[in-house]
Amino acid sequence: MKKLMQAPNLVLATLWADQLGAAGVQASVQRAYASAIAGEIPPDQALPEVWLEDDAQFEKANALLAEWRHLPSHTWACPRCHEIVEGPFEQCWNCCAERPGF
């Protein structure tokens, strides 16, 4: 096992481990509940960590995480109702029209 990274919170650690698993990289979250003893140990030691089952997949996992952490934001105007839609949505939240190009 090899430590891939320390996450700022349990939600992100779990999300990243799950995404890596879906991409074929076996990962687990360690120190999931260490935040309960923050103060007893240094705060940076109480953060959750993502660990890889196979050390040989470190470069692949690191590349995937870098890609996911730097996804471009998408903002588009709905062609039907002209509402501004932010985020990775493929449909307008207001009128359900498809995003152009999809």
N, CA, C and O atoms as CSV, one atom per row, in Angstrom:
chain,resi,resn,atom,element,x,y,z
A,1,MET,N,N,0.841,-1.181,0.000
A,1,MET,CA,C,0.000,0.000,0.000
A,1,MET,C,C,0.884,1.242,0.000
A,1,MET,O,O,1.968,1.267,0.584
A,2,LYS,N,N,0.378,2.272,-0.678
A,2,LYS,CA,C,1.130,3.523,-0.765
A,2,LYS,C,C,0.164,4.690,-0.597
A,2,LYS,O,O,-0.927,4.697,-1.168
A,3,LYS,N,N,0.582,5.676,0.193
A,3,LYS,CA,C,-0.243,6.869,0.394
A,3,LYS,C,C,-0.215,7.712,-0.864
A,3,LYS,O,O,0.852,8.059,-1.371
A,4,LEU,N,N,-1.402,8.040,-1.364
A,4,LEU,CA,C,-1.517,8.898,-2.543
A,4,LEU,C,C,-1.563,10.356,-2.136
A,4,LEU,O,O,-0.830,11.184,-2.677
A,5,MET,N,N,-2.438,10.675,-1.167
A,5,MET,CA,C,-2.591,12.071,-0.775
A,5,MET,C,C,-3.365,12.202,0.517
A,5,MET,O,O,-4.046,11.275,0.955
A,6,GLN,N,N,-3.245,13.374,1.117
A,6,GLN,CA,C,-4.048,13.741,2.266
A,6,GLN,C,C,-5.193,14.605,1.746
A,6,GLN,O,O,-4.968,15.500,0.931
A,7,ALA,N,N,-6.392,14.354,2.197
A,7,ALA,CA,C,-7.562,15.113,1.741
A,7,ALA,C,C,-7.963,16.143,2.802
A,7,ALA,O,O,-7.702,15.942,3.989
A,8,PRO,N,N,-8.590,17.237,2.384
A,8,PRO,CA,C,-8.987,18.256,3.357
A,8,PRO,C,C,-10.152,17.831,4.254
A,8,PRO,O,O,-10.344,18.382,5.338
A,9,ASN,N,N,-10.946,16.823,3.781
A,9,ASN,CA,C,-12.064,16.340,4.589
A,9,ASN,C,C,-12.464,14.935,4.133
A,9,ASN,O,O,-12.017,14.461,3.089
A,10,LEU,N,N,-13.301,14.285,4.921
A,10,LEU,CA,C,-13.694,12.905,4.650
A,10,LEU,C,C,-14.539,12.780,3.379
A,10,LEU,O,O,-14.449,11.777,2.671
A,11,VAL,N,N,-15.344,13.775,3.093
A,11,VAL,CA,C,-16.189,13.732,1.901
A,11,VAL,C,C,-15.329,13.646,0.639
A,11,VAL,O,O,-15.565,12.794,-0.218
A,12,LEU,N,N,-14.338,14.520,0.527
A,12,LEU,CA,C,-13.475,14.499,-0.656
A,12,LEU,C,C,-12.621,13.233,-0.708
A,12,LEU,O,O,-12.423,12.671,-1.786
A,13,ALA,N,N,-12.119,12.781,0.425
A,13,ALA,CA,C,-11.316,11.553,0.441
A,13,ALA,C,C,-12.139,10.375,-0.075
A,13,ALA,O,O,-11.651,9.578,-0.876
A,14,THR,N,N,-13.378,10.266,0.379
A,14,THR,CA,C,-14.252,9.173,-0.047
A,14,THR,C,C,-14.606,9.305,-1.519
A,14,THR,O,O,-14.606,8.314,-2.249
A,15,LEU,N,N,-14.908,10.516,-1.959
A,15,LEU,CA,C,-15.232,10.748,-3.364
A,15,LEU,C,C,-14.068,10.352,-4.261
A,15,LEU,O,O,-14.257,9.645,-5.250
A,16,TRP,N,N,-12.856,10.806,-3.917
A,16,TRP,CA,C,-11.690,10.498,-4.744
A,16,TRP,C,C,-11.386,9.006,-4.745
A,16,TRP,O,O,-11.042,8.452,-5.789
A,17,ALA,N,N,-11.506,8.346,-3.598
A,17,ALA,CA,C,-11.259,6.896,-3.536
A,17,ALA,C,C,-12.284,6.149,-4.389
A,17,ALA,O,O,-11.939,5.197,-5.088
A,18,ASP,N,N,-13.534,6.581,-4.329
A,18,ASP,CA,C,-14.580,5.947,-5.143
A,18,ASP,C,C,-14.350,6.181,-6.631
A,18,ASP,O,O,-14.515,5.262,-7.434
A,19,GLN,N,N,-13.969,7.404,-7.010
A,19,GLN,CA,C,-13.693,7.693,-8.419
A,19,GLN,C,C,-12.505,6.879,-8.925
A,19,GLN,O,O,-12.532,6.367,-10.044
A,20,LEU,N,N,-11.482,6.763,-8.119
A,20,LEU,CA,C,-10.331,5.953,-8.513
A,20,LEU,C,C,-10.737,4.493,-8.694
A,20,LEU,O,O,-10.309,3.841,-9.647
A,21,GLY,N,N,-11.556,3.982,-7.785
A,21,GLY,CA,C,-12.041,2.615,-7.899
A,21,GLY,C,C,-12.814,2.391,-9.190
A,21,GLY,O,O,-12.665,1.357,-9.840
A,22,ALA,N,N,-13.638,3.361,-9.557
A,22,ALA,CA,C,-14.408,3.258,-10.808
A,22,ALA,C,C,-13.494,3.307,-12.028
A,22,ALA,O,O,-13.848,2.794,-13.089
A,23,ALA,N,N,-12.319,3.923,-11.881
A,23,ALA,CA,C,-11.351,4.004,-12.986
A,23,ALA,C,C,-10.397,2.810,-12.990
A,23,ALA,O,O,-9.465,2.760,-13.792
A,24,GLY,N,N,-10.629,1.856,-12.100
A,24,GLY,CA,C,-9.802,0.652,-12.075
A,24,GLY,C,C,-8.589,0.730,-11.172
A,24,GLY,O,O,-7.710,-0.129,-11.239
A,25,VAL,N,N,-8.528,1.745,-10.331
A,25,VAL,CA,C,-7.413,1.896,-9.390
A,25,VAL,C,C,-7.965,1.661,-7.985
A,25,VAL,O,O,-8.738,2.472,-7.474
A,26,GLN,N,N,-7.572,0.562,-7.369
A,26,GLN,CA,C,-8.078,0.240,-6.030
A,26,GLN,C,C,-7.489,1.187,-4.998
A,26,GLN,O,O,-6.271,1.269,-4.841
A,27,ALA,N,N,-8.365,1.906,-4.292
A,27,ALA,CA,C,-7.936,2.880,-3.286
A,27,ALA,C,C,-8.821,2.758,-2.058
A,27,ALA,O,O,-9.960,2.299,-2.139
A,28,SER,N,N,-8.290,3.169,-0.934
A,28,SER,CA,C,-9.069,3.160,0.305
A,28,SER,C,C,-8.799,4.448,1.068
A,28,SER,O,O,-7.810,5.139,0.821
A,29,VAL,N,N,-9.691,4.756,1.993
A,29,VAL,CA,C,-9.551,5.943,2.836
A,29,VAL,C,C,-9.039,5.485,4.199
A,29,VAL,O,O,-9.635,4.620,4.842
A,30,GLN,N,N,-7.942,6.068,4.621
A,30,GLN,CA,C,-7.376,5.801,5.940
A,30,GLN,C,C,-7.543,7.054,6.796
A,30,GLN,O,O,-7.659,8.163,6.274
A,31,ARG,N,N,-7.554,6.868,8.101
A,31,ARG,CA,C,-7.773,7.965,9.062
A,31,ARG,C,C,-9.130,8.629,8.866
A,31,ARG,O,O,-9.270,9.835,9.065
A,32,ALA,N,N,-10.106,7.857,8.483
A,32,ALA,CA,C,-11.430,8.419,8.198
A,32,ALA,C,C,-12.026,9.133,9.408
A,32,ALA,O,O,-12.720,10.137,9.247
A,33,TYR,N,N,-11.772,8.642,10.594
A,33,TYR,CA,C,-12.405,9.236,11.774
A,33,TYR,C,C,-11.390,9.809,12.761
A,33,TYR,O,O,-11.698,10.004,13.937
A,34,ALA,N,N,-10.194,10.073,12.280
A,34,ALA,CA,C,-9.158,10.623,13.154
A,34,ALA,C,C,-9.461,12.061,13.573
A,34,ALA,O,O,-8.891,12.551,14.548
A,35,SER,N,N,-10.349,12.738,12.853
A,35,SER,CA,C,-10.675,14.120,13.219
A,35,SER,C,C,-11.297,14.188,14.618
A,35,SER,O,O,-11.289,15.243,15.251
A,36,ALA,N,N,-11.825,13.083,15.088
A,36,ALA,CA,C,-12.419,13.054,16.425
A,36,ALA,C,C,-11.377,13.273,17.513
A,36,ALA,O,O,-11.712,13.689,18.622
A,37,ILE,N,N,-10.115,12.995,17.199
A,37,ILE,CA,C,-9.075,13.191,18.207
A,37,ILE,C,C,-8.153,14.368,17.870
A,37,ILE,O,O,-7.066,14.487,18.435
A,38,ALA,N,N,-8.579,15.223,16.965
A,38,ALA,CA,C,-7.802,16.433,16.660
A,38,ALA,C,C,-7.685,17.236,17.950
A,38,ALA,O,O,-8.668,17.413,18.670
A,39,GLY,N,N,-6.519,17.705,18.228
A,39,GLY,CA,C,-6.245,18.372,19.497
A,39,GLY,C,C,-5.415,17.463,20.378
A,39,GLY,O,O,-4.505,17.912,21.076
A,40,GLU,N,N,-5.740,16.175,20.340
A,40,GLU,CA,C,-4.918,15.180,21.023
A,40,GLU,C,C,-3.675,14.895,20.183
A,40,GLU,O,O,-2.605,14.586,20.708
A,41,ILE,N,N,-3.844,15.008,18.863
A,41,ILE,CA,C,-2.742,14.851,17.918
A,41,ILE,C,C,-2.696,16.119,17.068
A,41,ILE,O,O,-3.680,16.857,17.036
A,42,PRO,N,N,-1.603,16.393,16.388
A,42,PRO,CA,C,-1.547,17.595,15.544
A,42,PRO,C,C,-2.666,17.584,14.497
A,42,PRO,O,O,-2.979,16.528,13.946
A,43,PRO,N,N,-3.268,18.734,14.217
A,43,PRO,CA,C,-4.399,18.791,13.275
A,43,PRO,C,C,-4.092,18.192,11.904
A,43,PRO,O,O,-4.960,17.554,11.308
A,44,ASP,N,N,-2.883,18.382,11.397
A,44,ASP,CA,C,-2.568,17.830,10.078
A,44,ASP,C,C,-2.464,16.301,10.095
A,44,ASP,O,O,-2.504,15.666,9.042
A,45,GLN,N,N,-2.333,15.721,11.266
A,45,GLN,CA,C,-2.293,14.266,11.379
A,45,GLN,C,C,-3.690,13.658,11.520
A,45,GLN,O,O,-3.848,12.438,11.514
A,46,ALA,N,N,-4.697,14.520,11.648
A,46,ALA,CA,C,-6.067,14.052,11.825
A,46,ALA,C,C,-6.869,14.079,10.520
A,46,ALA,O,O,-8.052,13.739,10.518
A,47,LEU,N,N,-6.244,14.477,9.425
A,47,LEU,CA,C,-6.945,14.543,8.143
A,47,LEU,C,C,-6.991,13.168,7.486
A,47,LEU,O,O,-6.057,12.380,7.638
A,48,PRO,N,N,-8.075,12.869,6.752
A,48,PRO,CA,C,-8.157,11.578,6.061
A,48,PRO,C,C,-7.147,11.498,4.916
A,48,PRO,O,O,-6.732,12.516,4.362
A,49,GLU,N,N,-6.766,10.279,4.580
A,49,GLU,CA,C,-5.798,10.046,3.510
A,49,GLU,C,C,-6.342,9.016,2.534
A,49,GLU,O,O,-7.100,8.122,2.911
A,50,VAL,N,N,-5.945,9.152,1.271
A,50,VAL,CA,C,-6.294,8.181,0.231
A,50,VAL,C,C,-5.049,7.338,-0.017
A,50,VAL,O,O,-3.976,7.862,-0.315
A,51,TRP,N,N,-5.211,6.034,0.112
A,51,TRP,CA,C,-4.108,5.089,-0.073
A,51,TRP,C,C,-4.427,4.158,-1.230
A,51,TRP,O,O,-5.584,3.807,-1.463
A,52,LEU,N,N,-3.396,3.766,-1.946
A,52,LEU,CA,C,-3.527,2.846,-3.078
A,52,LEU,C,C,-3.185,1.433,-2.641
A,52,LEU,O,O,-2.258,1.222,-1.859
A,53,GLU,N,N,-3.939,0.466,-3.151
A,53,GLU,CA,C,-3.654,-0.936,-2.864
A,53,GLU,C,C,-2.409,-1.396,-3.621
A,53,GLU,O,O,-1.626,-2.192,-3.103
A,54,ASP,N,N,-2.223,-0.893,-4.855
A,54,ASP,CA,C,-1.115,-1.301,-5.713
A,54,ASP,C,C,-0.197,-0.101,-5.956
A,54,ASP,O,O,-0.591,0.871,-6.601
A,55,ASP,N,N,1.015,-0.178,-5.441
A,55,ASP,CA,C,1.975,0.927,-5.590
A,55,ASP,C,C,2.259,1.260,-7.050
A,55,ASP,O,O,2.566,2.407,-7.377
A,56,ALA,N,N,2.158,0.274,-7.921
A,56,ALA,CA,C,2.469,0.478,-9.336
A,56,ALA,C,C,1.460,1.401,-10.027
A,56,ALA,O,O,1.726,1.891,-11.124
A,57,GLN,N,N,0.318,1.640,-9.404
A,57,GLN,CA,C,-0.699,2.510,-10.005
A,57,GLN,C,C,-0.607,3.956,-9.510
A,57,GLN,O,O,-1.510,4.758,-9.748
A,58,PHE,N,N,0.482,4.280,-8.824
A,58,PHE,CA,C,0.625,5.618,-8.253
A,58,PHE,C,C,0.578,6.710,-9.313
A,58,PHE,O,O,-0.147,7.691,-9.149
A,59,GLU,N,N,1.329,6.564,-10.387
A,59,GLU,CA,C,1.377,7.602,-11.437
A,59,GLU,C,C,0.006,7.773,-12.103
A,59,GLU,O,O,-0.437,8.895,-12.345
A,60,LYS,N,N,-0.652,6.662,-12.393
A,60,LYS,CA,C,-1.991,6.730,-13.004
A,60,LYS,C,C,-2.970,7.436,-12.070
A,60,LYS,O,O,-3.728,8.304,-12.503
A,61,ALA,N,N,-2.955,7.068,-10.798
A,61,ALA,CA,C,-3.868,7.671,-9.818
A,61,ALA,C,C,-3.585,9.162,-9.660
A,61,ALA,O,O,-4.512,9.968,-9.585
A,62,ASN,N,N,-2.311,9.527,-9.611
A,62,ASN,CA,C,-1.937,10.933,-9.479
A,62,ASN,C,C,-2.415,11.742,-10.687
A,62,ASN,O,O,-2.901,12.863,-10.533
A,63,ALA,N,N,-2.277,11.177,-11.884
A,63,ALA,CA,C,-2.727,11.859,-13.104
A,63,ALA,C,C,-4.242,12.026,-13.105
A,63,ALA,O,O,-4.745,13.085,-13.478
A,64,LEU,N,N,-4.971,10.997,-12.692
A,64,LEU,CA,C,-6.429,11.088,-12.638
A,64,LEU,C,C,-6.875,12.146,-11.647
A,64,LEU,O,O,-7.760,12.947,-11.948
A,65,LEU,N,N,-6.274,12.158,-10.473
A,65,LEU,CA,C,-6.640,13.168,-9.472
A,65,LEU,C,C,-6.341,14.578,-9.956
A,65,LEU,O,O,-7.143,15.488,-9.743
A,66,ALA,N,N,-5.217,14.768,-10.592
A,66,ALA,CA,C,-4.872,16.093,-11.120
A,66,ALA,C,C,-5.909,16.531,-12.151
A,66,ALA,O,O,-6.311,17.694,-12.176
A,67,GLU,N,N,-6.336,15.612,-12.990
A,67,GLU,CA,C,-7.352,15.926,-14.001
A,67,GLU,C,C,-8.669,16.296,-13.336
A,67,GLU,O,O,-9.290,17.290,-13.713
A,68,TRP,N,N,-9.100,15.522,-12.366
A,68,TRP,CA,C,-10.379,15.786,-11.694
A,68,TRP,C,C,-10.359,17.066,-10.880
A,68,TRP,O,O,-11.372,17.760,-10.794
A,69,ARG,N,N,-9.235,17.386,-10.287
A,69,ARG,CA,C,-9.149,18.582,-9.453
A,69,ARG,C,C,-9.054,19.858,-10.282
A,69,ARG,O,O,-9.241,20.951,-9.747
A,70,HIS,N,N,-8.770,19.740,-11.570
A,70,HIS,CA,C,-8.609,20.921,-12.418
A,70,HIS,C,C,-9.559,20.909,-13.615
A,70,HIS,O,O,-9.220,21.387,-14.698
A,71,LEU,N,N,-10.751,20.355,-13.400
A,71,LEU,CA,C,-11.745,20.375,-14.471
A,71,LEU,C,C,-12.185,21.812,-14.729
A,71,LEU,O,O,-12.379,22.576,-13.784
A,72,PRO,N,N,-12.344,22.185,-15.985
A,72,PRO,CA,C,-12.793,23.546,-16.265
A,72,PRO,C,C,-14.250,23.741,-15.839
A,72,PRO,O,O,-15.059,22.814,-15.899
A,73,SER,N,N,-14.558,24.931,-15.419
A,73,SER,CA,C,-15.953,25.207,-15.082
A,73,SER,C,C,-16.715,25.501,-16.368
A,73,SER,O,O,-16.172,26.061,-17.321
A,74,HIS,N,N,-17.951,25.121,-16.370
A,74,HIS,CA,C,-18.776,25.304,-17.561
A,74,HIS,C,C,-19.914,26.264,-17.244
A,74,HIS,O,O,-20.710,26.025,-16.336
A,75,THR,N,N,-19.978,27.316,-17.978
A,75,THR,CA,C,-21.089,28.251,-17.883
A,75,THR,C,C,-21.625,28.434,-19.290
A,75,THR,O,O,-20.872,28.712,-20.223
A,76,TRP,N,N,-22.939,28.277,-19.436
A,76,TRP,CA,C,-23.535,28.416,-20.760
A,76,TRP,C,C,-24.912,29.039,-20.640
A,76,TRP,O,O,-25.553,28.975,-19.592
A,77,ALA,N,N,-25.352,29.640,-21.729
A,77,ALA,CA,C,-26.677,30.257,-21.788
A,77,ALA,C,C,-27.617,29.302,-22.509
A,77,ALA,O,O,-27.292,28.796,-23.583
A,78,CYS,N,N,-28.763,29.060,-21.927
A,78,CYS,CA,C,-29.750,28.167,-22.518
A,78,CYS,C,C,-30.256,28.766,-23.836
A,78,CYS,O,O,-30.639,29.935,-23.889
A,79,PRO,N,N,-30.252,27.949,-24.896
A,79,PRO,CA,C,-30.719,28.478,-26.182
A,79,PRO,C,C,-32.224,28.749,-26.212
A,79,PRO,O,O,-32.701,29.523,-27.043
A,80,ARG,N,N,-32.966,28.116,-25.310
A,80,ARG,CA,C,-34.424,28.275,-25.312
A,80,ARG,C,C,-34.892,29.437,-24.433
A,80,ARG,O,O,-35.623,30.312,-24.896
A,81,CYS,N,N,-34.469,29.443,-23.159
A,81,CYS,CA,C,-34.986,30.471,-22.235
A,81,CYS,C,C,-33.931,31.504,-21.855
A,81,CYS,O,O,-34.238,32.456,-21.137
A,82,HIS,N,N,-32.694,31.336,-22.323
A,82,HIS,CA,C,-31.585,32.267,-22.100
A,82,HIS,C,C,-31.125,32.343,-20.640
A,82,HIS,O,O,-30.441,33.289,-20.251
A,83,GLU,N,N,-31.497,31.354,-19.845
A,83,GLU,CA,C,-31.029,31.272,-18.462
A,83,GLU,C,C,-29.537,30.934,-18.460
A,83,GLU,O,O,-29.079,30.160,-19.300
A,84,ILE,N,N,-28.785,31.502,-17.533
A,84,ILE,CA,C,-27.364,31.180,-17.383
A,84,ILE,C,C,-27.272,29.949,-16.485
A,84,ILE,O,O,-27.792,29.939,-15.369
A,85,VAL,N,N,-26.604,28.916,-16.986
A,85,VAL,CA,C,-26.447,27.666,-16.248
A,85,VAL,C,C,-24.965,27.486,-15.936
A,85,VAL,O,O,-24.127,27.511,-16.838
A,86,GLU,N,N,-24.647,27.306,-14.657
A,86,GLU,CA,C,-23.262,27.116,-14.236
A,86,GLU,C,C,-23.058,25.683,-13.779
A,86,GLU,O,O,-23.974,25.058,-13.244
A,87,GLY,N,N,-21.867,25.169,-13.988
A,87,GLY,CA,C,-21.539,23.827,-13.537
A,87,GLY,C,C,-21.566,22.825,-14.667
A,87,GLY,O,O,-21.690,23.195,-15.834
A,88,PRO,N,N,-21.449,21.544,-14.317
A,88,PRO,CA,C,-21.330,20.501,-15.327
A,88,PRO,C,C,-22.676,20.002,-15.857
A,88,PRO,O,O,-22.756,18.887,-16.371
A,89,PHE,N,N,-23.713,20.796,-15.741
A,89,PHE,CA,C,-25.046,20.341,-16.119
A,89,PHE,C,C,-25.225,20.293,-17.633
A,89,PHE,O,O,-24.732,21.159,-18.355
A,90,GLU,N,N,-25.929,19.282,-18.097
A,90,GLU,CA,C,-26.174,19.101,-19.530
A,90,GLU,C,C,-27.555,19.577,-19.935
A,90,GLU,O,O,-27.890,19.607,-21.119
A,91,GLN,N,N,-28.364,19.954,-18.934
A,91,GLN,CA,C,-29.704,20.468,-19.200
A,91,GLN,C,C,-29.921,21.743,-18.407
A,91,GLN,O,O,-29.363,21.931,-17.326
A,92,CYS,N,N,-30.738,22.604,-18.965
A,92,CYS,CA,C,-31.104,23.838,-18.282
A,92,CYS,C,C,-32.001,23.482,-17.092
A,92,CYS,O,O,-32.942,22.700,-17.226
A,93,TRP,N,N,-31.705,24.051,-15.952
A,93,TRP,CA,C,-32.522,23.785,-14.773
A,93,TRP,C,C,-33.899,24.435,-14.877
A,93,TRP,O,O,-34.844,23.996,-14.222
A,94,ASN,N,N,-34.015,25.467,-15.689
A,94,ASN,CA,C,-35.251,26.230,-15.792
A,94,ASN,C,C,-36.253,25.600,-16.762
A,94,ASN,O,O,-37.434,25.481,-16.437
A,95,CYS,N,N,-35.787,25.193,-17.960
A,95,CYS,CA,C,-36.732,24.699,-18.979
A,95,CYS,C,C,-36.379,23.294,-19.490
A,95,CYS,O,O,-37.087,22.754,-20.340
A,96,CYS,N,N,-35.299,22.703,-18.985
A,96,CYS,CA,C,-34.876,21.342,-19.336
A,96,CYS,C,C,-34.335,21.211,-20.767
A,96,CYS,O,O,-34.219,20.096,-21.275
A,97,ALA,N,N,-34.012,22.306,-21.408
A,97,ALA,CA,C,-33.418,22.227,-22.758
A,97,ALA,C,C,-31.999,21.671,-22.637
A,97,ALA,O,O,-31.319,21.899,-21.636
A,98,GLU,N,N,-31.563,20.949,-23.651
A,98,GLU,CA,C,-30.228,20.374,-23.682
A,98,GLU,C,C,-29.174,21.463,-23.901
A,98,GLU,O,O,-29.418,22.447,-24.598
A,99,ARG,N,N,-28.002,21.269,-23.296
A,99,ARG,CA,C,-26.891,22.183,-23.508
A,99,ARG,C,C,-26.438,22.052,-24.974
A,99,ARG,O,O,-26.369,20.936,-25.489
A,100,PRO,N,N,-26.134,23.143,-25.639
A,100,PRO,CA,C,-25.667,23.065,-27.023
A,100,PRO,C,C,-24.420,22.200,-27.116
A,100,PRO,O,O,-23.516,22.300,-26.287
A,101,GLY,N,N,-24.385,21.360,-28.125
A,101,GLY,CA,C,-23.237,20.488,-28.338
A,101,GLY,C,C,-23.378,19.126,-27.702
A,101,GLY,O,O,-22.465,18.307,-27.804
A,102,PHE,N,N,-24.509,18.853,-27.040
A,102,PHE,CA,C,-24.697,17.534,-26.426
A,102,PHE,C,C,-25.760,16.769,-27.162
A,102,PHE,O,O,-26.066,15.633,-26.800
